[in-house]
Amino acid sequence: MEHTYKYAWIIPFLPFPITMLIGFGLLLIPRATKNIRRMWAFSSVLMLSIAMAFSVNLSIQQINGNFIHQYLWSWTINNDFSLEFGHLIDPLTSIMSILITTVGIMVLIYSDNYMSHDQGYLRFFAYLSFFNASMLGLVTSSNLIQIYIFWELVGMCSYLLIGFWFTRPIAASACQKAFVTNRIGDFGLLLGILGLYWITGSLEFRDLFEIANNLVHNNQVNSLFAILCASFLFVGAIAKSAQFPLHIWLPDAMEGPTPISALIHAATMVAAGIFLVARLLPLFIVIPYIMNLISLIGVITVLLGATLALAQRDIKRSLAYSTMSQLGYIMLALGIGSYRAALFHLITHAYSKALLFLGSGSIIHSMEPIVGYSPEKSQNIVLMGGLTKYVPITRITFLLGTLSLCGIPPLACFWSKDEILNDSWLYSPTFAIIACFTAGLTAFYMFRMYLLTFDGHLRIYFQNYSSAKNSSFYSISLWGKETSKVINRNLLLSNLSKINNKVSFFSKDTYKIDDNVRNDIGYFSTYFRNKYIYTYPHESDNTMLFPLLVLVLFTLFIGLIGIHFDREVIDFDILSKWLTPSTNFFHPNSNDSSDWYDFLKNAVFSVSIALFGLFIASILYGSTYSSFQNFGLINSFVKKNPNRIILDRVKNVIYNWSYNRGYIDISYTRIFTMGIRRLAELIHFFDRHIIDGIINGVGLAGFFMGEGVKYMGGGRVSSYLFLYLSYVSIFLLIFFLFFHFSLVNLSLVIS
């Protein structure tokens, strides 16, 4: 067993050779490398599968043995300073490594088909392997410097993958936004690491926790400075895990390929911040101010992410805000000391969100034949609807992922979210009320997304009908190049009168197309028949469906590892056994056991909230809406309600708040972006006209003085020497007088 732990360092290094070989192959023998590109995909899956086997083996040994292993070797030794690198294998490392490898394998298999048409296929797999390797290196790190190195590598990989289609201006802007926002957090993390080393003199986790705890308990360190250092460490986690107020990069990161969105949201980028807080929780827990800050940021992020997801039209952006909200739950659990519940929700959310993102990729893939390779259209849920009969397997998997995230039993997220809600009641009723309210919002916006995507009929959104006699069918390739084919749409526009069933999405209007108009759309298929463009959506290939089915199994059964009741009734709490070594550092705020009565009482309350959110979403966005409207129930209620104007205004305020991202991005643009530009312009003006003006003025004054003196000398050297000595004498006289008065004033002050 010790021998196995000793060579655990191989886990993060297994995916690295694939990245290096693909890179050298594309550089030296590009044609041969591209001809065998499927082999590189298979090799990537194989190497990550070996890493997964190592991780599972180590986890089984930990569950059975309950001990932590650390292996170090010296890298730099200089007098009193010693820097050691190595790997730390504990329950947290095991959980994260299994998450990264399992989700990573599914994403790699999925990407083989999803990216098969892309010219950057091999570049994508090189980045993907490097991303997995960097994240595995981060979670196995034994000290803060090693974490910081891999932390930056993870950020670099996310920058490359978010901007993978860098010729698209939106994608280029998104990766820059993610880079700049995370640099703020990384700078804070670096300051925190340096401050912590100044306090403790160590960077190794075990020594650092022990020394810091002793110093804080014995009041041997300035409490303000300790709080400041811990806050800087937490700033790094805020940026990486997209917590308020550094969450703005996450929705824009959806401009990258969908498989990357799944990996970022499930097991890599955003999970890195959660991992850092969980790793440093033994340090944070002795500083109550930091724990309060973590819980406060968590509960704000929970509510903000849910409200911003309410009216989003982009399916991936809506899922991004959902991730932000769910990570807020995990951060809230860590802030209240509920270590077990936080890691439990990290596990369940990772598999459910990976399923949802890969499912959204399948939906986008099915919509592209209709709208072209345009993310603005293929990802817009307002243009979807009625996809159930076209993509039945994707629909079932997406529904299970949606219900899991809503907290419907017996799916995975129900068990973990319910535990967080219960622990939050013990910590703060205010936080618990916000968390429970957000659980209802989660059910509402997730089911809204599902209904708009799969329920009803296929919708098409038209603009400027009167001027669209001969419009162009635009197709944006994955490299950002626009192509246009002119199509006569008179036949389709002549049937606009057949459009019925107007559906109101808060303050925006869309339209449903009846069967006759939908048949007229077949005109497009005759034009593009030779280009393999289909009229209707179609189900994805088996290579993309296989990861979805595997993730469905995880979504259905992964919650069983965390079920914990009274040991006399059931003893199946694998997660508690797994986390036993880590919880020796501190005492978490979660209950170790509960009986069936308490469980059912809490479950009924949380499930009722989720079902209420599902019910409201089904009324507003489901086929039930049409039934109510046909009977005139909604219209009669609105007309008879004297406060309908107030209700409409409130509805529009909520919609505008959500659709405009809470006006946070706009505020940041005006305050920071435009403010920094104006400051730069002011400094530029000051430098050019004031500083340069003084320098140029001195030069001009010297020039004119020289010209004047030139006519005073008469050409005699003696005259020049006389003037020179006169100037020097005057200067020395002024200098000595100034020096004398300064000494007199100083003596007066001293006396």
C-alpha atoms as one frame of an Amber mdcrd trajectory, in Angstrom:
protein
   0.000   0.000   0.000   2.811   2.382   0.879   4.442   1.516  -2.424   1.271
   2.493  -4.297   1.034   5.837  -2.511   4.683   6.569  -3.220   4.078   6.535
  -6.953   0.834   8.493  -6.865   2.721  11.393  -8.489   2.135   9.643 -11.811
  -1.572  10.622 -11.760  -1.127  14.264 -12.871   1.663  13.453 -15.312  -0.191
  10.812 -17.330  -2.066  13.272 -19.622   1.054  15.443 -20.209   2.739  13.220
 -22.864  -0.311  13.473 -25.139  -0.108  17.262 -25.136   3.623  17.214 -25.871
   3.385  14.586 -28.622   0.498  16.365 -30.368   2.378  19.656 -30.166   5.633
  18.238 -31.557   3.717  16.285 -34.201   1.875  19.365 -35.455   5.170  21.271
 -35.502   7.405  18.658 -37.174   5.131  16.321 -39.160   1.749  18.067 -39.361
   0.290  16.027 -42.220   1.053  12.646 -40.677  -0.165  13.823 -37.287  -3.489
  14.985 -38.732  -3.957  11.752 -40.684  -3.994   9.733 -37.445  -5.895  12.243
 -35.372  -8.406   9.689 -34.075  -5.487   7.793 -32.551  -4.595  10.836 -30.478
  -8.170  11.016 -29.156  -8.000   7.342 -28.204  -4.601   7.875 -26.520  -5.998
  10.823 -24.533  -8.885   8.701 -23.262  -6.533   5.810 -22.481  -4.068   7.884
 -20.433  -6.816   9.583 -18.463  -8.435   6.189 -17.851  -5.181   4.935 -16.324
  -5.131   8.021 -14.087  -8.725   7.274 -13.093  -7.767   3.668 -12.203  -4.966
   4.972  -9.960  -7.349   7.444  -8.318 -10.021   4.826  -7.661  -7.444   2.427
  -6.225  -6.105   5.064  -3.841  -9.650   6.024  -2.811 -10.556   2.430  -1.988
  -7.432   2.115   0.116  -8.294   5.321   1.945 -11.858   4.206   2.665 -10.528
   0.963   4.102  -7.437   2.373   5.835  -8.375   5.964   6.756  -4.948   7.561
   6.548  -3.200  10.401   4.726   0.019  10.015   2.741   2.483  12.757   1.813
   5.661  12.288  -0.207   8.154  15.166  -0.580  11.472  15.815  -2.240  13.645
  18.926  -1.956  13.764  21.333  -4.846  15.529  24.401  -3.407  17.624  24.615
  -0.220  19.213  27.925   0.753  20.228  28.579   4.365  16.958  28.718   6.336
  14.733  28.504   3.250  13.738  25.132   1.851  11.191  24.507  -0.884   9.932
  20.987  -1.335   7.709  19.552  -4.012   5.652  16.404  -3.720   2.145  15.024
  -3.576  -0.446  14.863  -0.826  -3.007  12.048  -0.983  -5.964  12.535   1.324
  -9.765  12.223   0.918 -10.069  15.663  -0.662  -7.421  14.779  -3.251  -9.107
  11.444  -3.958 -12.530  13.021  -4.453 -11.219  15.679  -6.793  -9.034  13.289
  -8.814 -11.952  10.916  -9.384 -14.187  13.817 -10.426 -11.596  15.194 -12.840
 -10.774  11.874 -14.456 -14.323  10.524 -14.799 -15.815  13.746 -16.141 -12.697
  14.306 -18.261 -13.034  10.888 -19.911 -16.678  11.546 -20.764 -15.793  14.952
 -22.212 -12.979  13.467 -24.309 -15.250  10.786 -25.768 -17.967  13.357 -26.423
 -15.508  15.772 -28.054 -14.342  13.214 -30.592 -17.645  13.567 -32.435 -18.566
  17.110 -31.406 -15.282  18.554 -32.734 -14.835  16.141 -35.653 -15.686  18.824
 -38.217 -13.352  21.424 -36.731  -9.968  22.235 -38.197  -8.538  22.617 -34.701
  -9.424  19.060 -33.652  -5.893  18.100 -32.567  -5.236  21.478 -30.957  -8.423
  21.021 -28.958  -7.344  17.619 -27.632  -3.882  18.953 -26.788  -5.432  21.759
 -24.728  -7.893  19.352 -23.142  -5.204  16.912 -21.981  -3.109  19.783 -20.649
  -6.164  21.106 -18.796  -6.806  17.753 -17.106  -3.142  17.345 -16.219  -2.931
  20.833 -14.700  -6.028  20.279 -12.575  -4.770  16.890 -11.377  -1.463  18.520
 -10.473  -3.312  21.201  -8.516  -5.330  18.774  -6.384  -2.322  16.560  -5.583
  -0.070  19.494  -4.576   1.488  19.359  -1.139   2.149  23.077  -0.578   0.870
  26.501  -1.548   3.638  27.318  -4.053   2.966  24.117  -5.947  -0.758  24.897
  -5.925  -0.038  28.381  -7.271   2.006  26.999 -10.181  -0.757  24.634 -11.277
  -3.340  27.316 -10.462  -1.789  29.495 -13.149  -1.581  26.590 -15.594  -5.295
  25.929 -15.113  -5.992  29.598 -15.796  -3.837  29.509 -18.929  -5.653  26.420
 -20.251  -9.038  28.018 -19.610  -7.861  31.114 -21.495  -6.829  29.001 -24.485
 -10.016  26.934 -24.501 -12.498  29.758 -23.933 -10.882  31.586 -26.840 -10.451
  28.416 -28.900 -12.333  29.992 -31.810 -10.242  33.126 -31.457 -11.216  34.557
 -34.846 -14.644  35.261 -33.398 -14.448  38.695 -31.762 -16.866  37.608 -29.031
 -14.746  34.569 -28.128 -11.557  36.629 -28.115 -13.192  39.177 -25.828 -14.531
  36.426 -23.540 -11.142  34.793 -22.979  -9.573  38.190 -22.288 -12.315  38.949
 -19.777 -11.724  35.623 -18.027  -7.974  36.246 -18.027  -8.173  39.753 -16.551
 -10.776  38.840 -13.918  -8.788  35.830 -12.757  -5.594  37.867 -12.616  -7.236
  39.921  -9.862  -7.892  36.784  -7.857  -4.451  35.338  -8.620  -2.742  38.497
  -7.377  -4.718  38.281  -4.148  -3.785  34.609  -3.808  -0.103  35.417  -4.259
  -0.259  38.142  -1.600  -1.999  35.736   0.758   0.648  33.041   0.216   3.485
  35.495   0.873   1.777  36.886   3.979   1.086  33.412   5.316   4.711  32.405
   4.802   5.794  35.547   6.661   3.609  34.532   9.610   4.340  30.809   9.759
   7.643  30.371   7.920   6.234  27.325   6.108   4.272  26.530   2.958   3.527
  22.856   3.663  -0.094  22.338   4.625   0.377  20.305   7.779   3.065  22.574
   9.237   1.202  25.664   8.111  -2.079  24.619   9.776  -0.393  23.614  13.023
   1.767  26.736  13.327  -1.016  29.139  12.316  -3.512  27.586  14.723  -1.050
  27.806  17.618  -0.205  31.431  16.821  -3.857  32.449  16.612  -4.896  30.599
  19.786  -1.965  32.052  21.756  -2.458  35.582  20.339   1.109  35.597  19.006
   0.162  37.087  15.661  -1.544  40.333  14.752  -5.167  39.359  14.221  -5.728
  42.068  11.604  -2.773  40.867   9.561  -3.909  37.229   9.812  -7.412  38.191
   8.651  -5.928  40.184   5.766  -3.765  37.274   4.594  -6.644  34.814   4.817
  -8.885  37.252   2.920  -6.336  37.490   0.119  -6.287  33.705  -0.128 -10.060
  33.698  -0.364 -10.007  36.334  -3.143  -8.247  33.792  -5.345 -11.058  31.310
  -4.742 -13.700  33.996  -5.417 -12.340  34.677  -8.888 -11.730  31.044  -9.825
 -15.123  29.788  -8.646 -17.011  32.779 -10.086 -18.324  34.077  -6.783 -19.709
  37.581  -6.402 -18.296  40.101  -7.282 -15.762  38.405  -9.615 -18.320  36.189
 -11.351 -18.607  38.232 -14.531 -16.247  36.068 -16.602 -18.234  32.834 -16.272
 -21.253  33.544 -18.551 -19.002  34.924 -21.292 -16.833  31.804 -21.047 -19.661
  29.970 -22.828 -18.201  31.223 -26.117 -15.835  28.258 -26.013 -16.811  24.803
 -27.326 -19.544  23.103 -25.300 -17.339  20.194 -24.074 -15.069  22.763 -22.467
 -18.033  24.393 -20.778 -18.904  21.004 -19.282 -15.357  20.425 -18.046 -14.951
  23.946 -16.635 -18.253  23.860 -14.770 -18.048  20.294 -13.489 -14.523  19.390
 -12.494 -11.789  21.883 -13.353 -11.789  25.680 -13.415 -14.593  26.590 -11.040
 -13.951  23.522  -8.875 -10.408  24.788  -8.249 -11.660  27.637  -6.060 -13.852
  25.267  -4.046 -10.894  22.928  -3.662  -8.670  25.748  -2.367 -11.185  26.797
   0.296 -11.749  23.175   1.319  -7.991  22.594   1.498  -7.422  25.696   3.628
 -10.525  25.257   5.783  -8.477  24.064   8.821  -6.774  27.479   8.635  -9.920
  29.507   7.986 -11.953  27.846  10.713  -9.829  29.405  13.500 -10.546  32.884
  12.094 -14.302  33.501  12.569 -14.284  36.648  10.429 -13.139  34.672   7.386
 -15.743  31.968   7.949 -18.437  34.654   8.139 -17.077  36.235   4.960 -17.109
  32.887   3.122 -20.687  32.168   4.146 -21.802  35.711   3.269 -20.218  35.602
  -0.198 -21.736  32.159  -0.680 -25.294  33.177   0.166 -25.063  36.337  -1.986
 -23.814  34.253  -4.914 -26.567  31.682  -4.378 -29.307  34.284  -4.740 -27.633
  36.413  -7.406 -26.865  33.486  -9.701 -30.433  32.208  -9.477 -32.018  35.593
 -10.210 -29.715  36.222 -13.181 -30.641  32.838 -14.686 -34.382  33.567 -14.689
 -34.672  35.321 -18.065 -31.581  34.195 -19.980 -32.194  33.032 -23.534 -28.838
  31.392 -24.212 -29.051  27.807 -22.930 -25.370  27.673 -21.977 -25.434  31.068
 -20.288 -28.443  30.018 -18.226 -26.543  26.893 -17.157 -23.537  29.076 -16.344
 -25.540  31.187 -13.908 -26.929  27.951 -12.493 -23.353  26.798 -11.843 -22.617
  30.095 -10.153 -25.609  29.633  -7.846 -24.793  26.002  -7.018 -21.186  26.858
  -6.250 -22.590  29.484  -3.903 -24.346  26.646  -2.047 -21.015  24.831  -1.701
 -19.273  28.007  -0.523 -22.080  28.619   1.971 -21.646  25.094   3.327 -17.897
  25.607   3.707 -18.464  28.954   5.420 -20.755  27.425   8.039 -18.271  24.595
   8.614 -20.317  21.895   6.903 -17.325  20.281   5.222 -19.023  16.992   4.439
 -22.140  18.543   2.890 -20.008  20.862   0.742 -17.947  18.055  -0.756 -21.051
  15.928  -1.171 -22.740  18.661  -3.217 -19.518  19.193  -5.161 -19.694  15.543
  -6.257 -23.388  15.435  -7.118 -23.413  18.816  -8.826 -20.371  17.943 -10.955
 -22.004  14.925 -12.578 -25.414  16.578 -12.956 -23.959  19.741 -14.482 -21.671
  17.770 -16.811 -24.770  15.896 -17.990 -26.669  19.152 -18.570 -23.849  20.844
 -20.470 -23.171  17.859 -22.690 -26.934  17.604 -23.212 -27.027  21.259 -24.229
 -24.236  20.523 -26.693 -26.362  17.777 -28.206 -29.280  20.225 -28.463 -27.078
  22.863 -30.111 -25.727  20.206 -32.468 -29.285  19.300 -33.470 -30.277  22.946
 -34.079 -27.305  23.878 -36.290 -28.775  22.363 -39.504 -31.677  24.832 -39.233
 -30.015  28.051 -38.113 -26.451  27.440 -39.293 -23.295  27.586 -37.216 -24.452
  30.638 -35.309 -24.214  30.485 -31.506 -26.643  33.392 -31.205 -29.316  31.203
 -32.840 -28.374  27.596 -32.118 -28.092  28.309 -28.379 -31.203  30.472 -28.102
 -33.955  28.559 -26.302 -36.551  31.013 -27.662 -35.933  29.531 -31.127 -36.310
  25.973 -29.857 -39.310  24.022 -28.641 -40.842  20.726 -29.641 -37.500  18.903
 -29.712 -38.885  15.896 -27.838 -39.745  13.931 -30.975 -36.453  14.812 -32.654
 -33.966  14.163 -29.841 -35.713  11.740 -27.438 -32.568  10.368 -25.777 -31.108
  13.825 -25.217 -34.451  14.933 -23.846 -34.590  12.129 -21.256 -31.025  12.724
 -20.096 -31.559  16.496 -19.932 -34.758  16.015 -17.947 -32.991  13.808 -15.390
 -30.197  16.347 -15.026 -32.757  19.127 -14.623 -34.705  17.258 -11.953 -31.489
  16.419 -10.124 -30.437  20.075 -10.000 -33.958  21.011  -8.877 -33.560  18.686
  -5.870 -36.148  16.047  -6.773 -35.558  12.680  -5.050 -34.007  10.196  -5.499
 -31.642  11.985  -7.894 -28.153  12.995  -6.810 -28.409  16.689  -5.947 -31.448
  16.108  -3.718 -29.365  14.394  -1.039 -26.570  16.961  -0.961 -28.641  20.134
  -1.323 -31.048  18.943   1.364 -28.124  18.460   3.734 -26.842  21.985   3.059
 -30.298  23.445   3.708 -30.561  21.573   6.998 -27.124  22.711   8.161 -27.859
  26.312   7.170 -30.879  26.339   9.541 -28.514  25.474  12.388 -26.152  28.316
  11.466 -28.402  31.216  10.484 -32.160  31.277   9.798 -31.636  34.253   7.468
 -29.159  32.351   5.323 -31.453  29.318   5.413 -34.446  31.310   4.180 -32.409
  32.723   1.289 -31.070  29.263   0.444 -34.562  27.724   0.499 -35.996  30.539
  -1.611 -33.183  30.046  -4.109 -33.962  26.326  -4.245 -37.420  27.269  -5.527
 -35.894  29.680  -8.057 -33.549  26.915  -9.209 -36.468  24.612  -9.913 -38.248
  27.436 -11.750 -35.472  28.500 -14.137 -34.219  24.962 -14.793 -37.691  23.696
 -15.685 -38.276  26.867 -17.717 -35.204  25.986 -19.733 -36.409  22.423 -20.213
 -39.921  23.443 -21.278 -38.780  26.124 -23.719 -36.395  23.624 -25.278 -38.506
  20.485 -25.543 -42.171  21.378 -24.970 -44.671  22.689 -27.503 -43.740  23.313
 -31.150 -40.573  24.327 -32.925 -40.431  28.141 -32.851 -38.742  30.517 -35.259
 -38.171  34.150 -34.392 -38.642  36.674 -37.216 -37.599  40.302 -37.269 -38.389
  43.019 -39.800 -40.894  40.970 -41.755 -41.915  43.767 -44.077 -38.390  44.401
 -45.344 -37.330  40.765 -45.607 -38.332  40.041 -49.197 -35.033  38.551 -50.286
 -33.019  37.941 -47.163 -29.763  36.082 -46.737 -29.192  32.858 -44.888 -26.097
  33.520 -42.822 -23.811  30.771 -41.649 -20.917  31.525 -39.329 -18.250  28.864
 -39.406 -16.311  27.766 -36.366 -13.447  29.998 -37.475 -15.584  33.110 -37.524
 -15.906  33.420 -41.312 -19.287  34.529 -42.583 -20.837  33.026 -45.688 -24.179
  33.998 -47.131 -26.573  32.365 -49.538 -29.438  34.463 -50.893 -32.765  32.659
 -50.589 -36.138  33.829 -51.775 -38.403  33.623 -48.743 -41.538  35.020 -50.372
 -43.197  31.628 -50.074 -42.525  31.543 -46.355 -43.366  35.209 -45.762 -46.672
  34.805 -47.550 -47.738  32.417 -44.821 -46.915  34.695 -41.906 -50.620  35.144
 -41.403 -50.722  31.527 -40.243 -48.559  32.311 -37.241 -50.573  31.860 -34.080
 -50.331  31.097 -30.392 -48.419  34.160 -29.301 -46.312  33.364 -26.237 -45.154
  36.093 -23.899 -41.720  35.726 -22.381 -42.115  38.429 -19.784 -41.707  41.590
 -21.884 -40.469  39.873 -25.069 -42.626  38.280 -27.755 -41.991  35.152 -29.795
 -44.228  33.130 -32.022 -45.158  29.530 -32.557 -45.339  28.199 -36.087 -48.221
  25.896 -36.960 -47.807  22.729 -39.021 -48.580  24.374 -42.389 -45.929  27.044
 -41.995 -43.485  24.442 -40.688 -44.042  22.457 -43.867 -43.245  25.534 -45.926
 -39.856  25.620 -44.252 -39.103  22.511 -46.264 -38.287  24.957 -49.077 -34.929
  25.462 -47.410 -34.112  21.765 -47.485 -34.480  21.644 -51.296 -31.914  24.413
 -51.632 -29.401  22.837 -49.287 -30.050  19.199 -50.156 -26.612  18.770 -51.690
 -24.995  20.433 -48.685 -26.376  17.980 -46.125 -28.493  20.605 -44.407 -31.645
  19.127 -42.881 -34.910  20.877 -42.162 -35.571  19.295 -38.791 -33.337  18.700
 -35.770 -31.823  15.243 -35.458 -30.447  13.128 -32.624 -26.713  13.104 -31.998
 -24.450  10.202 -32.859 -23.763   7.344 -30.463 -20.348   8.772 -29.582 -22.075
  11.814 -28.098 -24.947   9.872 -26.543 -22.722   7.353 -24.725 -21.269   9.947
 -22.270 -24.775  11.239 -21.616 -26.010   7.769 -20.661 -23.006   7.135 -18.412
 -23.505  10.479 -16.663 -27.180   9.621 -16.202 -26.090   6.604 -14.166 -23.932
   8.838 -11.984 -26.809  11.298 -11.611 -29.127   8.505 -10.529 -26.895   6.646
  -8.095 -23.991   8.849  -6.932 -26.165  10.310  -4.172 -26.213   6.922  -2.433
 -22.636   7.383  -1.208 -23.729  10.183   1.103 -26.858   8.713   2.661 -26.306
   8.665   6.414 -28.862   7.676   9.048 -28.745   6.077  12.438 -26.283   3.200
  12.302 -28.897   0.848  13.759 -31.117   1.446  10.729 -28.635   1.698   7.872
 -24.852   1.766   7.625 -24.070   2.840   4.101 -22.322   6.153   4.680 -19.312
   5.725   2.377 -18.658   9.465   2.221 -18.223   9.846   5.982 -15.754   6.949
   6.055 -13.964   8.507   3.120 -13.668  11.913   4.789 -12.689  10.698   8.266
  -8.964  11.607   7.976  -9.722  15.137   6.754 -12.313  15.902   9.431  -9.751
  15.269  12.152  -8.506  18.826  11.584 -11.743  20.423  12.732 -15.283  19.707
  13.787 -17.744  20.260  10.934 -21.106  21.788  11.591 -23.115  18.958  10.068
 -24.974  16.220  11.846 -23.257  12.846  11.903 -26.513  10.957  11.956 -30.237
  11.482  11.737 -33.334   9.396  12.034 -35.970   8.756   9.419 -38.472  11.168
  10.933 -36.127  14.184  10.774 -35.037  13.222   7.294 -38.587  12.926   5.959
 -39.656  16.161   7.634 -36.794  18.111   6.078 -37.153  16.350   2.732 -40.853
  17.123   2.446 -40.147  20.814   3.036 -37.333  21.086   0.460 -39.113  18.971
  -2.149 -42.286  21.052  -1.721 -40.320  24.196  -2.516 -38.842  22.556  -5.623
 -42.229  21.271  -6.785 -43.737  24.719  -6.353 -41.035  26.162  -8.619 -41.706
  23.419 -11.175 -45.426  24.158 -11.037 -44.984  27.894 -11.660 -42.618  27.208
 -14.571 -45.043  24.715 -16.112 -47.877  27.270 -15.950 -45.848  30.098 -17.490
 -43.874  28.178 -20.102 -45.477  24.773 -20.600 -48.319  23.624 -22.778 -50.543
  24.299 -19.742 -50.157  27.980 -20.550 -51.932  27.536 -23.875 -54.815  25.719
 -22.179 -55.273  28.487 -19.633 -55.088  31.086 -22.364 -57.637  29.279 -24.547
 -60.111  29.217 -21.684 -59.399  32.875 -21.006 -58.468  32.223 -17.388 -55.233
  34.177 -17.382 -56.605  37.119 -19.348 -59.726  37.334 -17.187 -57.634  37.241
 -14.040 -55.366  39.995 -15.322 -58.284  42.170 -16.423 -60.128  41.779 -13.131
 -57.031  42.407 -11.073 -56.903  46.136 -10.210 -53.158  45.909  -9.502 -52.249
  44.522 -12.942 -50.249  47.640 -13.848 -48.129  47.239 -10.733 -47.744  43.517
 -11.440 -46.611  44.233 -15.003 -44.061  46.742 -13.798 -42.689  44.347 -11.202
 -42.551  41.616 -13.837 -40.654  43.856 -16.236 -38.256  44.983 -13.514 -37.449
  41.364 -12.682 -37.041  40.504 -16.355 -34.777  43.472 -17.087 -32.690  42.788
 -13.979 -32.133  39.187 -15.012 -31.721  39.691 -18.745 -29.233  42.550 -18.239
 -27.200  40.493 -15.742 -28.207  42.637 -12.819 -26.558  45.642 -14.520 -23.293
  44.470 -12.947 -21.384  44.163 -16.220 -22.588  47.591 -17.313 -21.527  49.094
 -13.989 -18.099  47.482 -14.199 -17.700  48.767 -17.750 -18.540  52.328 -16.776
 -16.668  52.409 -13.489 -13.570  50.375 -14.231 -13.119  50.133 -18.002 -14.195
  53.648 -18.923 -12.845  55.059 -15.665  -9.407  53.574 -16.253  -9.409  54.852
 -19.831 -10.279  58.384 -18.700  -7.603  58.232 -16.025  -5.098  57.056 -18.632
  -6.099  59.918 -20.932  -5.690  62.405 -18.055  -2.262  61.035 -17.174  -1.300
  61.113 -20.847  -2.375  64.758 -21.085  -0.451  65.633 -17.894   2.660  63.821
 -19.108   2.565  65.327 -22.582   1.660  68.918 -21.777   2.905  69.447 -18.209
   5.927  67.196 -17.719   7.118  67.413 -21.315   6.214  71.129 -21.326   8.510
  71.832 -18.371  11.362  69.863 -19.931  10.906  71.509 -23.312  10.577  74.910
 -21.621  13.888  74.464 -19.824  15.506  73.505 -23.106  14.063  76.509 -24.929
  15.086  78.830 -22.077  18.627  77.507 -22.258  18.653  77.953 -26.018  17.491
  81.588 -25.889  19.859  82.383 -23.005  22.747  80.957 -24.967  21.766  82.998
 -27.989  21.673  86.135 -25.838  24.993  85.473 -24.129  26.595  84.768 -27.493
  26.372  88.467 -28.411  27.679  89.664 -25.020  31.065  87.987 -25.048  32.730
  89.808 -27.919  34.869  86.769 -28.702  37.278  87.154 -25.749  38.072  84.171
 -23.533  38.629  86.411 -20.510  35.076  87.780 -20.866  33.656  84.285 -21.028
  35.604  83.291 -17.894  34.419  86.406 -16.085  30.747  85.669 -16.892  31.193
  82.026 -15.915  32.747  82.883 -12.556  30.056  85.489 -11.950  27.290  82.942
 -12.514  29.046  80.405 -10.273  29.560  82.983  -7.527  25.900  84.010  -7.619
  24.817  80.379  -7.468  27.125  79.599  -4.533  25.972  82.721  -2.686  22.333
  81.700  -3.079  23.143  78.132  -1.995  25.031  79.202   1.157  22.350  81.700
   2.136  19.697  78.985   1.788  21.834  76.530   3.761  22.471  79.114   6.500
  18.776  79.966   6.943  17.922  76.269   7.015  20.397  75.642   9.844  19.067
  78.642  11.782  15.482  77.432  11.458  16.482  73.883  12.444  18.283  75.133
  15.559  15.245  77.167  16.524  13.004  74.136  16.134  15.338  71.959  18.231
  15.648  74.585  20.958
